[in-house]
């Protein structure tokens, strides 16, 4: 088996080449964090789409369809579900970043809302993405590498090797390497998805044979439910407590899962790319044609095809397919998968390292840290983040899975502060902060991680994961939104900080509204709600039967729910185009954005305050740890 | 956009092109040889030619030619694969399908390379790319 190591070597050389090019362009550390805000729009479009979809779609998406069938159609609408928040946020967030000269979500949240809690929360989300969410995918990939090597390389060694490649280019080249190499990685990953789907089809004997196999499964009463959405909602106590009738894939499970996916676009790692982009010219095209169109098609058709082949014969899942191919093809496809996962992991590690060091440690504890030392510390933090991830992959895979499942729903809670910054001016800082706090509680109380932690301390909740078949992202958002609305109503007199006020003045002055767009507003609301209802909401029930005749034969020659999803994917692309261009939500703004000059302030001596903060942090940590141990010993379960 | 960013954009495109079309073409070429199917190998050659064409288009967009590194890598890989092909042919381990597949690859690449040189630099110019003039002749022209 020479091909996998050979292609792996090529890949490693390419990553180091880009690390070298990037670090020379960075001047070692000067533009390490944001590539000098000069990332070409077309690159940022590909990096965002690749990081959001490629690795996850093939590893998790196809496995989900292979295991449970087509009962969760939100999977196939991932391209549209991910494009919608991009259309809503990216342009305005980019404008705010330019105006305030900020380069990360953590900084923006701090500047706009004046909240250290939101800054810290976004850093925590970034760390969870870097350590757990990416770690879980790297672990799956390491297992695949171990299988493909025929046992020559163990999973642990594969993890370390893949981790070394990853950390080398992130540590050396920073955002410029992640952006440039990420573009290549996105193209490689997308091509691998297409080629893998083609091989899957050949393996199944063609599209007609594949659907004949699916039809046989649908005719068997034991497996027929895999092609149906199991009702609008089922009032069960959740996974682990009470099983749903048929399966967990209800319409509201789809809707709430799509919300979780939207969390990717509100995450610090994707915002890092948005804020490092040179111009907003690519956002409309990127969200419409690349994310919703091209990558949406990859998911709706290619990922579903790979999953469908595994549904018919579980031995022909991703691993089985790769093992059955010639070694040069399986090696190339593996590199494509690796590229997709490393793109997301690299971006997440960089965002996490920067958030921890530059946005938390430096302003709280060490404001005199020079730029060079900040970059050095970020590099150390990136290395430590990867080390933590590798250790968790090897030693605590269950904890890694529990932690990883928090990433998307927690990131989705950041949508409310982002909505407040970009659209809903009536949201107040106390309301948003309290809302996010309740959102976090909502997520933790309906996720296995929170349930397990509470159980450890002796508190057994009467529900399991996804109660009422609703994903934790939606439970968190319900709490978040309700509290934000309520508290906003009572705190309208509370003002914003200086930068927050300036951001509001600037954004709403610049994008005040065009009469043509205002006239289309009701149409936009109507078509968006109609699409959400049919593609992700209760309307999915129609998809169970829309393309089947009275005898239950499939009119399109494919499962009706798959045909329904493909039809609504096409409608979704049109919707994203309409919102991006006609409603001007993501259309280019060709104005020069001058930097905001804050009023001069007298510099304050921070040394004493920082020493005091360090002392308080240490004491808090020690007391917290002691209390946790005491509580666990007193009430905890063995 | 700075000159460095411009060069990086071009390099990203070149890497993407060859990472997909080049490696996929190589895979198809080898698959054809393994299965003794010339048509499959020819499909691989077509993909490699497509990668070259795309590379030349990118060069045209960025108003540049092949870099020294690219030329060295291309000619080196061509030479190495040529050597492997010649030794395999001499060793007698190749089937007729393998033989024709190899000839197709090297023939098409050689023809394509010459066509590129002639169309880009003209007949005389193409020759001058390789003709190293002695120092005294160069000085005469000064």
Interface residues (C-beta under 8 A of the other chain):
Chain A: X7 X14 X21 X25 X38 X40 X43 X176 X180 X183 X184 X187 X188 X191 X195 X278 X326 X328 X329 X332
Chain B: X1 X2 X4 X5 X8 X9 X11 X12 X15 X16 X19 X20 X23 X24 X26 X27 X30 X31 X34
